[in-house]
Amino acid sequence: MTKSELRIKYKALRKTLLLNQVDDLSISIANQLLKLPIWDYSFYHIFLSIEEQKEVNTDYILNILSGKDKHIVISKSDFRTGKMKHYLLTDNTVIKKNNYHIPEPVDGIEISSEKINVVFIPLLAFDKKGNRVGYGKGFYDTFLADCTPETLKIGLSFFDAEAEISDVFESDVTLDYCVTQNEIYRF
């Protein structure tokens, strides 16, 4: 399937999920993450969930990261440039939803992409080769291209892998892992 076909399919599938299902699946995904060999790093980038899109609820992962005393990094999107700025999440960080309902920091201590060790990535779909489909704006491809080659890229999904995404671009950055409630995919 193409990316646009997959976007339609998985947005529709997400809409069928009840809020308690989103929470239960999100807890299972967070528990699956504990099985990965990723916990010896310092800087972890995580997205703050868009509730209206029924994304994986990352609050449970935030609790794990806080409990392990990790540096948590969150982003603010600039829709004019197609880039994201990354900020350290602290007790004083003010979060506000933008026009697309994305919770973002108002400002804070900026962190460079090169400093980030692990990135948890929102997605709509992914395939068995580690290719992913997001919302189509390219923010994460741009961001991940600025990270070091050693940065671990971990997708989070409510649904299993598709066999193949047919229209992958050369500039698309593949995942190292994708975690669902039942399975850990390694690429």
Backbone as ProteinMPNN parsed JSONL, in Angstrom:
{"seq_chain_A": "MTKSELRIKYKALRKTLLLNQVDDLSISIANQLLKLPIWDYSFYHIFLSIEEQKEVNTDYILNILSGKDKHIVISKSDFRTGKMKHYLLTDNTVIKKNNYHIPEPVDGIEISSEKINVVFIPLLAFDKKGNRVGYGKGFYDTFLADCTPETLKIGLSFFDAEAEISDVFESDVTLDYCVTQNEIYRF", "coords_chain_A": {"N_chain_A": [[0.833, -1.193, 0.0], [0.328, 2.336, -0.513], [1.705, 5.301, 1.095], [-0.289, 7.281, 1.443], [-2.64, 5.752, 1.226], [-2.292, 4.1, 3.436], [-2.331, 6.002, 5.493], [-5.039, 6.795, 5.444], [-6.29, 4.339, 6.053], [-5.236, 3.707, 8.664], [-5.843, 5.947, 10.222], [-8.594, 5.722, 10.254], [-8.836, 3.24, 11.584], [-7.78, 3.935, 14.096], [-9.743, 5.7, 14.967], [-11.758, 3.992, 15.704], [-11.007, 3.038, 18.141], [-11.671, 2.936, 21.61], [-11.385, 5.252, 24.366], [-10.523, 4.031, 26.769], [-9.39, 1.736, 25.701], [-7.234, 2.804, 24.277], [-5.679, 3.688, 26.433], [-5.175, 1.206, 27.789], [-3.775, -0.225, 25.787], [-1.606, 1.484, 25.481], [-0.338, 1.285, 27.978], [0.504, -1.378, 27.815], [2.326, -1.171, 25.682], [4.248, 0.53, 26.84], [5.169, -1.2, 28.851], [6.29, -3.199, 27.24], [8.453, -1.779, 26.202], [10.217, -1.799, 28.32], [11.585, -4.153, 28.025], [13.524, -3.715, 26.158], [17.002, -3.108, 25.264], [17.735, -0.355, 26.066], [18.148, 1.398, 28.13], [20.414, 2.556, 29.239], [21.192, 5.025, 28.436], [21.289, 8.699, 28.298], [19.771, 10.952, 27.23], [16.506, 11.2, 26.196], [14.191, 11.484, 23.707], [10.81, 12.298, 23.421], [7.469, 12.204, 22.178], [4.663, 14.235, 22.95], [1.483, 13.122, 23.445], [-1.162, 13.452, 21.04], [-4.238, 13.733, 21.941], [-6.646, 13.974, 20.535], [-6.099, 12.661, 18.194], [-5.923, 10.113, 18.975], [-3.418, 8.984, 19.667], [-0.66, 6.901, 20.792], [-0.57, 6.903, 24.257], [1.763, 8.637, 25.846], [2.274, 9.194, 28.477], [2.766, 7.111, 30.265], [5.26, 6.17, 29.489], [6.725, 8.453, 29.972], [6.59, 8.425, 32.761], [8.157, 6.164, 33.307], [10.645, 7.034, 32.318], [11.113, 9.234, 34.007], [11.226, 7.908, 36.461], [13.546, 6.491, 36.1], [15.311, 8.479, 36.139], [16.066, 9.985, 33.835], [17.105, 12.3, 31.232], [14.633, 14.081, 29.757], [13.41, 14.942, 26.615], [11.462, 17.137, 24.718], [9.539, 18.381, 21.898], [8.988, 21.311, 19.828], [7.107, 22.303, 17.119], [7.79, 23.981, 14.059], [5.856, 25.153, 11.707], [6.323, 26.718, 9.517], [8.979, 26.365, 8.744], [9.25, 23.631, 8.772], [10.689, 22.315, 10.649], [11.745, 21.085, 13.9], [12.215, 22.288, 17.213], [13.997, 21.352, 20.104], [13.464, 20.727, 23.533], [14.467, 20.542, 26.943], [12.572, 18.75, 29.233], [11.322, 19.96, 32.148], [10.415, 20.51, 35.628], [9.449, 23.063, 35.525], [8.582, 23.497, 32.954], [6.35, 24.879, 30.698], [3.505, 23.715, 29.12], [1.677, 23.901, 26.142], [-1.082, 23.539, 23.913], [-0.78, 23.526, 20.368], [-2.118, 24.909, 17.246], [-2.749, 22.553, 15.962], [-3.431, 20.818, 17.881], [-1.26, 19.714, 19.147], [0.559, 19.061, 22.0], [2.965, 21.221, 23.287], [6.165, 22.551, 24.407], [6.336, 25.86, 25.729], [8.655, 27.358, 25.915], [12.116, 27.048, 26.896], [14.998, 25.111, 27.972], [17.058, 24.65, 25.374], [17.911, 21.76, 23.466], [20.303, 20.148, 21.489], [19.914, 18.188, 18.478], [21.937, 16.308, 18.111], [22.637, 15.53, 20.641], [20.754, 13.792, 21.548], [19.926, 10.516, 22.497], [17.991, 8.453, 22.281], [14.997, 8.144, 20.47], [11.56, 8.277, 20.678], [9.003, 7.59, 18.502], [6.105, 8.917, 16.989], [3.629, 7.354, 14.943], [1.595, 6.348, 12.148], [1.514, 3.997, 10.694], [3.65, 1.164, 9.911], [6.195, -0.799, 8.248], [7.531, -4.156, 7.616], [10.17, -3.718, 7.165], [10.976, -1.611, 8.6], [10.25, 0.87, 7.723], [8.227, 3.813, 7.985], [5.027, 5.44, 8.39], [3.919, 8.624, 8.847], [2.169, 11.623, 9.653], [2.688, 13.002, 7.376], [4.017, 15.447, 7.106], [6.744, 15.547, 7.346], [8.325, 16.273, 9.532], [9.607, 14.533, 11.403], [11.38, 13.035, 9.784], [13.148, 15.055, 8.978], [14.137, 15.879, 11.484], [15.269, 13.421, 12.479], [17.265, 13.005, 10.599], [19.084, 14.888, 11.404], [20.057, 13.867, 13.749], [22.572, 11.818, 15.409], [24.161, 8.978, 13.765], [24.097, 6.881, 15.589], [21.89, 7.266, 17.191], [19.04, 5.837, 18.604], [16.057, 4.819, 17.098], [12.748, 4.537, 17.77], [9.667, 3.352, 17.006], [6.217, 3.648, 17.95], [3.323, 1.795, 18.118], [-0.156, 0.985, 17.792], [-0.888, -1.024, 16.144], [-0.048, -3.92, 14.112], [2.784, -4.659, 11.918], [2.745, -3.684, 8.487], [3.089, -5.477, 5.395], [4.604, -4.194, 3.378], [5.536, -0.847, 2.586], [4.833, 0.86, -0.224], [5.754, 3.224, -1.459], [8.286, 4.372, -0.54], [10.644, 6.886, 0.244], [13.981, 7.987, -0.573], [14.933, 9.75, 1.319], [13.548, 9.078, 3.595], [13.726, 8.089, 6.944], [14.565, 5.117, 8.499], [13.268, 2.956, 11.108], [14.774, 1.652, 14.15], [13.593, 0.003, 15.942], [10.196, -1.089, 16.413], [7.491, -0.884, 18.531], [4.742, -2.667, 19.654], [1.709, -3.548, 21.414], [1.904, -6.292, 21.62], [4.269, -7.147, 20.445], [7.78, -6.792, 19.714], [9.389, -5.302, 17.192], [12.389, -5.647, 15.412], [14.75, -3.95, 13.473]], "CA_chain_A": [[0.0, 0.0, 0.0], [1.051, 3.602, -0.507], [1.597, 6.045, 2.353], [-1.596, 7.947, 1.555], [-3.631, 4.706, 1.511], [-2.083, 3.664, 4.82], [-2.821, 7.074, 6.381], [-6.504, 6.695, 5.499], [-6.637, 3.089, 6.751], [-4.908, 3.7, 10.089], [-6.628, 6.987, 10.904], [-9.921, 5.123, 10.458], [-8.705, 2.225, 12.637], [-7.62, 4.617, 15.376], [-11.031, 6.292, 15.371], [-12.61, 2.949, 16.3], [-10.536, 2.724, 19.491], [-12.253, 3.656, 22.74], [-10.334, 5.875, 25.166], [-9.934, 3.063, 27.712], [-8.542, 0.846, 24.894], [-6.0, 3.559, 24.023], [-4.892, 3.636, 27.669], [-4.719, -0.162, 28.029], [-2.751, -0.543, 24.784], [-0.447, 2.33, 25.771], [0.347, 0.678, 29.123], [1.173, -2.581, 27.296], [3.48, -0.723, 24.887], [5.251, 1.001, 27.803], [5.755, -2.39, 29.476], [7.146, -3.84, 26.23], [9.686, -0.989, 26.088], [11.126, -2.179, 29.408], [12.349, -5.325, 27.59], [14.562, -3.307, 25.208], [18.286, -2.717, 25.858], [17.867, 1.068, 25.729], [17.983, 2.19, 29.344], [21.69, 3.051, 29.754], [21.488, 6.328, 27.822], [20.926, 9.86, 29.11], [18.785, 11.867, 26.643], [15.403, 10.49, 25.539], [13.204, 12.366, 23.084], [9.491, 11.67, 23.379], [6.381, 13.081, 21.75], [3.519, 14.342, 23.849], [0.393, 12.565, 22.642], [-2.312, 14.234, 20.581], [-5.409, 12.952, 22.365], [-7.667, 14.016, 19.491], [-5.702, 11.711, 17.145], [-5.827, 8.804, 19.631], [-2.047, 8.487, 19.609], [-0.185, 6.18, 21.969], [-0.456, 7.794, 25.402], [3.159, 8.537, 26.285], [2.408, 9.491, 29.907], [3.328, 5.94, 30.941], [6.693, 6.158, 29.168], [7.282, 9.58, 30.732], [6.758, 7.966, 34.149], [9.323, 5.268, 33.332], [11.845, 7.859, 32.149], [11.301, 9.998, 35.249], [11.632, 6.953, 37.489], [14.929, 6.095, 35.836], [16.082, 9.719, 36.247], [16.617, 10.303, 32.513], [16.824, 13.615, 30.673], [13.52, 13.946, 28.816], [13.41, 16.025, 25.637], [10.228, 17.256, 23.94], [9.727, 19.282, 20.761], [8.053, 22.329, 19.373], [7.146, 22.29, 15.651], [7.659, 25.237, 13.323], [5.209, 24.754, 10.454], [6.857, 27.521, 8.399], [10.265, 25.817, 8.31], [9.193, 22.169, 8.748], [11.67, 21.799, 11.615], [11.361, 21.08, 15.307], [13.21, 22.649, 18.22], [13.904, 20.376, 21.181], [13.637, 21.346, 24.836], [14.516, 19.683, 28.118], [11.348, 18.795, 30.032], [11.623, 20.163, 33.569], [9.226, 20.806, 36.438], [8.983, 24.409, 35.197], [8.2, 23.594, 31.55], [4.943, 25.182, 30.436], [3.043, 23.003, 27.924], [0.476, 24.494, 25.551], [-1.426, 22.906, 22.632], [-0.748, 24.415, 19.21], [-3.344, 24.884, 16.427], [-2.994, 21.174, 15.519], [-3.679, 20.079, 19.14], [-0.02, 19.088, 19.605], [1.089, 19.681, 23.219], [4.358, 21.63, 23.063], [6.704, 23.486, 25.392], [6.304, 27.262, 25.313], [10.082, 27.651, 25.741], [12.892, 26.256, 27.848], [16.415, 24.862, 27.701], [17.118, 23.974, 24.083], [18.828, 20.623, 23.372], [20.6, 19.87, 20.076], [19.56, 16.839, 18.006], [23.093, 15.415, 18.254], [22.751, 15.093, 22.036], [19.671, 12.851, 21.857], [20.338, 9.119, 22.337], [16.857, 7.596, 21.937], [13.818, 8.902, 20.047], [10.293, 7.564, 20.558], [8.423, 8.228, 17.321], [4.697, 8.646, 16.69], [3.42, 6.941, 13.554], [0.291, 5.761, 11.831], [1.747, 2.627, 10.226], [5.041, 0.833, 9.615], [6.278, -2.087, 7.555], [8.462, -5.139, 8.166], [11.539, -3.27, 6.908], [11.267, -0.474, 9.473], [9.76, 2.125, 7.157], [7.071, 4.265, 8.75], [4.137, 6.45, 7.828], [3.419, 9.585, 9.83], [1.086, 12.469, 9.146], [3.049, 13.482, 6.047], [4.643, 16.777, 7.079], [8.198, 15.374, 7.264], [9.044, 16.794, 10.701], [10.482, 13.534, 12.017], [12.482, 12.717, 8.865], [14.104, 16.165, 9.078], [14.744, 15.783, 12.811], [16.098, 12.215, 12.589], [18.444, 13.191, 9.743], [20.015, 15.72, 12.167], [20.581, 13.089, 14.879], [23.757, 11.03, 15.063], [23.805, 7.642, 13.276], [23.915, 5.974, 16.731], [20.619, 7.53, 17.864], [18.056, 4.767, 18.437], [14.763, 5.304, 16.635], [11.767, 3.548, 18.205], [8.283, 3.669, 16.707], [5.209, 3.129, 18.866], [2.138, 1.552, 17.295], [-1.241, 0.129, 18.266], [-1.183, -2.029, 15.13], [1.091, -4.693, 13.636], [3.464, -4.206, 10.704], [2.278, -3.969, 7.128], [4.126, -6.209, 4.66], [5.503, -3.255, 2.697], [5.077, 0.474, 2.153], [5.3, 0.816, -1.616], [6.334, 4.47, -1.971], [9.301, 4.863, 0.39], [11.589, 7.82, -0.358], [15.369, 7.838, -0.137], [15.131, 10.607, 2.489], [12.836, 8.515, 4.751], [14.606, 7.483, 7.938], [13.947, 3.896, 9.02], [13.28, 2.699, 12.541], [15.58, 0.556, 14.685], [12.59, -0.851, 16.588], [8.823, -0.613, 16.556], [6.909, -1.613, 19.654], [3.287, -2.741, 19.769], [1.349, -4.159, 22.698], [2.214, -7.726, 21.611], [5.496, -7.528, 19.766], [8.877, -5.853, 19.487], [9.997, -5.506, 15.866], [13.772, -5.152, 15.318], [15.122, -3.776, 12.061]], "C_chain_A": [[0.872, 1.25, 0.0], [0.88, 4.288, 0.848], [0.226, 6.688, 2.504], [-2.713, 6.934, 1.832], [-3.529, 4.238, 2.966], [-2.554, 4.724, 5.815], [-4.334, 6.976, 6.546], [-6.918, 5.481, 6.333], [-6.418, 3.206, 8.258], [-5.546, 4.841, 10.863], [-8.022, 6.45, 11.205], [-9.874, 4.076, 11.574], [-8.56, 2.867, 14.012], [-8.938, 5.186, 15.887], [-11.942, 5.264, 16.039], [-12.205, 2.608, 17.729], [-11.263, 3.578, 20.53], [-11.112, 4.206, 23.595], [-9.708, 4.902, 26.159], [-9.065, 2.043, 26.965], [-7.203, 1.516, 24.614], [-5.103, 3.483, 25.251], [-4.338, 2.231, 27.929], [-3.605, -0.558, 27.058], [-1.469, 0.24, 25.059], [0.356, 1.788, 26.953], [1.121, -0.561, 28.662], [2.412, -2.221, 26.491], [4.593, -0.241, 25.819], [5.937, -0.183, 28.483], [6.66, -3.147, 28.514], [8.488, -3.106, 26.109], [10.704, -1.368, 27.158], [11.991, -3.382, 29.038], [13.505, -4.96, 26.649], [15.852, -2.908, 25.924], [18.606, -1.242, 25.589], [18.002, 1.965, 26.954], [19.288, 2.716, 29.943], [22.077, 4.41, 29.177], [21.012, 7.46, 28.728], [19.758, 10.67, 28.556], [17.775, 11.104, 25.791], [14.404, 11.504, 25.005], [11.868, 11.633, 22.998], [8.462, 12.685, 22.895], [5.322, 13.107, 22.836], [2.289, 14.037, 23.005], [-0.674, 13.588, 22.268], [-3.554, 13.39, 20.886], [-6.45, 12.852, 21.26], [-7.373, 13.044, 18.349], [-5.619, 10.278, 17.681], [-4.452, 8.169, 19.421], [-1.741, 7.666, 20.861], [-0.002, 7.199, 23.095], [0.939, 7.619, 26.004], [3.352, 8.886, 27.766], [3.07, 8.332, 30.656], [4.838, 5.818, 30.689], [7.386, 7.306, 29.894], [7.517, 9.187, 32.187], [7.964, 7.042, 34.284], [10.607, 6.086, 33.257], [12.142, 8.672, 33.406], [11.803, 9.095, 36.363], [13.067, 6.496, 37.331], [15.862, 7.307, 35.809], [16.787, 10.096, 34.94], [16.301, 11.748, 32.136], [15.764, 13.429, 29.589], [13.478, 15.187, 27.935], [12.095, 15.978, 24.868], [10.416, 18.348, 22.887], [8.618, 20.288, 20.58], [8.215, 22.409, 17.861], [6.992, 23.693, 15.088], [7.119, 24.888, 11.939], [5.656, 25.605, 9.27], [8.133, 26.896, 7.849], [10.241, 24.297, 8.169], [10.188, 21.528, 9.698], [11.095, 21.839, 13.027], [12.538, 21.58, 16.138], [12.945, 21.744, 19.414], [14.271, 21.03, 22.518], [13.644, 20.29, 25.933], [13.208, 19.857, 28.894], [11.746, 18.886, 31.501], [10.311, 20.398, 34.316], [8.622, 22.158, 36.076], [8.512, 24.563, 33.756], [6.697, 23.836, 31.431], [4.577, 24.529, 29.107], [1.751, 23.657, 27.45], [0.2, 23.793, 24.222], [-1.368, 23.938, 21.509], [-2.051, 24.273, 18.416], [-3.707, 23.484, 15.932], [-3.225, 20.238, 16.709], [-2.435, 19.347, 19.645], [0.437, 19.796, 20.891], [2.585, 19.965, 23.029], [4.839, 22.52, 24.207], [6.613, 24.914, 24.86], [7.732, 27.727, 25.037], [10.851, 26.773, 26.715], [14.341, 26.139, 27.441], [16.495, 24.049, 26.42], [18.214, 22.897, 24.086], [19.056, 20.333, 21.888], [20.259, 18.412, 19.734], [20.694, 15.849, 18.237], [23.223, 14.857, 19.663], [21.777, 13.968, 22.388], [20.099, 11.419, 21.535], [19.231, 8.211, 21.813], [15.677, 8.499, 21.569], [12.629, 7.956, 19.957], [9.463, 8.31, 19.519], [6.947, 7.873, 17.161], [4.58, 8.21, 15.234], [2.016, 6.416, 13.385], [0.445, 4.302, 11.446], [3.244, 2.437, 10.009], [5.05, -0.504, 8.9], [7.383, -2.948, 8.145], [9.925, -4.806, 7.901], [11.926, -2.079, 7.785], [10.905, 0.869, 8.876], [8.494, 2.518, 7.905], [6.271, 5.299, 7.978], [3.661, 7.316, 8.98], [2.288, 10.38, 9.21], [1.439, 13.147, 7.82], [3.698, 14.845, 5.97], [6.171, 16.71, 7.035], [8.998, 15.873, 8.452], [10.04, 15.777, 11.259], [11.617, 13.123, 11.09], [13.564, 13.788, 8.931], [14.861, 16.09, 10.395], [15.7, 14.6, 12.895], [17.346, 12.298, 11.721], [19.5, 14.039, 10.449], [20.616, 15.0, 13.376], [21.837, 12.334, 14.448], [23.308, 9.666, 14.526], [23.532, 6.641, 14.409], [22.586, 6.18, 17.46], [19.629, 6.408, 17.563], [16.69, 5.357, 18.121], [13.715, 4.223, 16.888], [10.352, 4.048, 17.907], [7.368, 3.023, 17.726], [3.908, 2.985, 18.094], [1.121, 0.658, 17.995], [-1.452, -1.08, 17.357], [0.092, -2.713, 14.652], [1.629, -4.151, 12.301], [2.691, -4.575, 9.448], [3.41, -4.731, 6.429], [5.126, -5.241, 4.036], [4.785, -1.93, 2.442], [5.677, 0.675, 0.767], [5.991, 2.082, -2.102], [7.289, 5.125, -0.968], [10.269, 5.77, -0.377], [12.99, 7.564, 0.188], [15.633, 8.625, 1.143], [14.398, 10.095, 3.738], [13.828, 7.81, 5.674], [13.896, 6.274, 8.534], [14.111, 3.785, 10.536], [14.318, 1.641, 12.895], [14.664, -0.485, 15.326], [11.207, -0.252, 16.341], [8.162, -1.512, 17.589], [5.391, -1.509, 19.596], [2.978, -3.396, 21.11], [1.767, -5.622, 22.776], [3.605, -8.075, 21.111], [6.509, -6.386, 19.726], [9.493, -6.215, 18.145], [11.395, -4.891, 15.902], [14.155, -5.067, 13.854], [16.627, -3.58, 11.925]], "O_chain_A": [[2.014, 1.221, 0.458], [0.022, 3.907, 1.644], [-0.36, 6.643, 3.585], [-3.635, 7.229, 2.593], [-4.537, 4.012, 3.635], [-3.111, 4.39, 6.861], [-4.848, 7.064, 7.661], [-7.783, 5.578, 7.204], [-7.297, 2.852, 9.044], [-5.77, 4.707, 12.066], [-8.568, 6.694, 12.281], [-10.771, 4.028, 12.416], [-9.151, 2.396, 14.984], [-9.215, 5.158, 17.086], [-12.799, 5.623, 16.846], [-12.965, 1.965, 18.453], [-11.443, 4.782, 20.35], [-9.997, 3.686, 23.553], [-8.496, 4.935, 26.373], [-8.1, 1.533, 27.534], [-6.155, 0.875, 24.702], [-3.902, 3.241, 25.13], [-3.16, 2.083, 28.255], [-2.609, -1.157, 27.463], [-0.37, -0.287, 24.889], [1.587, 1.824, 26.937], [2.263, -0.769, 29.072], [3.44, -2.89, 26.603], [5.76, -0.57, 25.606], [7.154, -0.17, 28.67], [7.69, -3.68, 28.926], [9.532, -3.736, 25.936], [11.911, -1.273, 26.934], [13.023, -3.613, 29.667], [14.366, -5.796, 26.373], [15.811, -2.425, 27.056], [19.618, -0.921, 24.966], [17.973, 3.188, 26.818], [19.276, 3.267, 31.044], [23.186, 4.889, 29.416], [20.416, 7.226, 29.779], [18.853, 11.04, 29.303], [18.129, 10.455, 24.807], [13.839, 12.29, 25.765], [11.808, 10.486, 22.555], [8.575, 13.879, 23.173], [5.115, 12.124, 23.547], [2.092, 14.647, 21.954], [-1.037, 14.46, 23.058], [-3.867, 12.446, 20.161], [-7.061, 11.803, 21.059], [-8.281, 12.647, 17.619], [-5.289, 9.348, 16.944], [-4.331, 7.0, 19.053], [-2.465, 7.727, 21.854], [0.642, 8.231, 22.908], [1.249, 6.584, 26.595], [4.481, 8.873, 28.256], [3.851, 8.558, 31.581], [5.592, 5.412, 31.573], [8.508, 7.149, 30.377], [8.526, 9.57, 32.779], [8.707, 7.125, 35.261], [11.541, 5.866, 34.028], [13.296, 8.783, 33.819], [12.698, 9.471, 37.12], [13.728, 6.152, 38.311], [17.047, 7.185, 35.498], [17.957, 10.478, 34.944], [15.355, 12.344, 32.651], [15.98, 12.702, 28.619], [13.504, 16.319, 28.419], [11.665, 14.915, 24.42], [11.347, 19.148, 22.979], [7.503, 20.149, 21.084], [9.331, 22.566, 17.365], [6.182, 24.488, 15.565], [7.857, 24.38, 11.095], [5.391, 25.242, 8.124], [8.354, 26.891, 6.638], [11.116, 23.727, 7.516], [10.498, 20.343, 9.576], [10.111, 22.523, 13.307], [13.698, 21.331, 15.813], [11.796, 21.408, 19.7], [15.245, 21.776, 22.62], [12.932, 19.288, 25.865], [12.792, 20.98, 29.176], [12.421, 18.003, 32.029], [9.24, 20.473, 33.712], [7.431, 22.385, 36.289], [8.083, 25.649, 33.366], [5.886, 23.096, 31.988], [5.24, 24.75, 28.094], [0.85, 23.932, 28.242], [1.133, 23.484, 23.481], [-1.835, 25.067, 21.66], [-2.98, 23.597, 18.86], [-4.845, 23.249, 15.525], [-3.214, 19.016, 16.558], [-2.546, 18.452, 20.483], [0.676, 21.004, 20.873], [3.361, 19.081, 22.663], [4.039, 23.16, 24.889], [6.795, 25.144, 23.664], [7.988, 28.408, 24.044], [10.283, 25.849, 27.297], [14.856, 26.951, 26.671], [16.056, 22.899, 26.376], [19.298, 23.099, 24.635], [18.1, 20.279, 21.115], [20.312, 17.53, 20.591], [20.445, 14.679, 18.527], [23.854, 13.818, 19.861], [21.947, 13.28, 23.394], [20.578, 11.142, 20.436], [19.481, 7.313, 21.009], [15.391, 9.481, 22.254], [12.68, 6.953, 19.245], [9.244, 9.515, 19.64], [6.572, 6.701, 17.19], [5.356, 8.655, 14.388], [1.337, 6.083, 14.356], [-0.377, 3.464, 11.816], [4.005, 3.402, 9.932], [4.07, -1.249, 8.926], [8.087, -2.526, 9.062], [10.82, -5.521, 8.353], [13.056, -1.595, 7.726], [11.218, 1.908, 9.459], [7.769, 1.655, 8.402], [6.765, 5.938, 7.05], [3.083, 6.829, 9.951], [1.547, 9.885, 8.36], [0.588, 13.792, 7.207], [3.913, 15.359, 4.872], [6.823, 17.705, 6.721], [10.228, 15.897, 8.397], [11.185, 16.122, 11.552], [12.726, 12.881, 11.565], [14.754, 13.475, 8.94], [16.085, 16.222, 10.421], [16.835, 14.763, 13.342], [18.378, 11.723, 12.068], [20.686, 13.93, 10.136], [21.585, 15.483, 13.961], [22.124, 12.228, 13.255], [22.187, 9.239, 14.802], [22.814, 5.662, 14.207], [22.199, 5.339, 18.272], [19.407, 6.067, 16.401], [16.227, 6.278, 18.794], [13.772, 3.139, 16.308], [9.898, 5.037, 18.481], [7.692, 1.982, 18.298], [3.439, 3.944, 17.482], [1.477, -0.291, 18.693], [-2.112, -2.046, 17.743], [1.183, -2.156, 14.772], [1.008, -3.306, 11.657], [2.071, -5.635, 9.364], [4.566, -4.632, 6.839], [6.337, -5.43, 4.145], [3.596, -1.897, 2.126], [6.897, 0.661, 0.608], [6.749, 2.026, -3.07], [7.115, 6.286, -0.597], [10.664, 5.461, -1.501], [13.158, 6.999, 1.268], [16.459, 8.22, 1.961], [14.606, 10.625, 4.829], [14.665, 7.029, 5.221], [12.768, 6.382, 9.015], [14.966, 4.428, 11.146], [14.7, 0.83, 12.051], [14.923, -1.687, 15.264], [11.074, 0.946, 16.093], [8.263, -2.737, 17.528], [4.829, -0.418, 19.502], [3.89, -3.756, 21.854], [1.965, -6.149, 23.871], [4.075, -9.191, 21.331], [6.16, -5.206, 19.708], [10.051, -7.3, 17.98], [11.574, -3.763, 16.362], [13.916, -5.997, 13.085], [17.13, -3.417, 10.813]]}, "name": "protein", "num_of_chains": 1, "seq": "MTKSELRIKYKALRKTLLLNQVDDLSISIANQLLKLPIWDYSFYHIFLSIEEQKEVNTDYILNILSGKDKHIVISKSDFRTGKMKHYLLTDNTVIKKNNYHIPEPVDGIEISSEKINVVFIPLLAFDKKGNRVGYGKGFYDTFLADCTPETLKIGLSFFDAEAEISDVFESDVTLDYCVTQNEIYRF"}
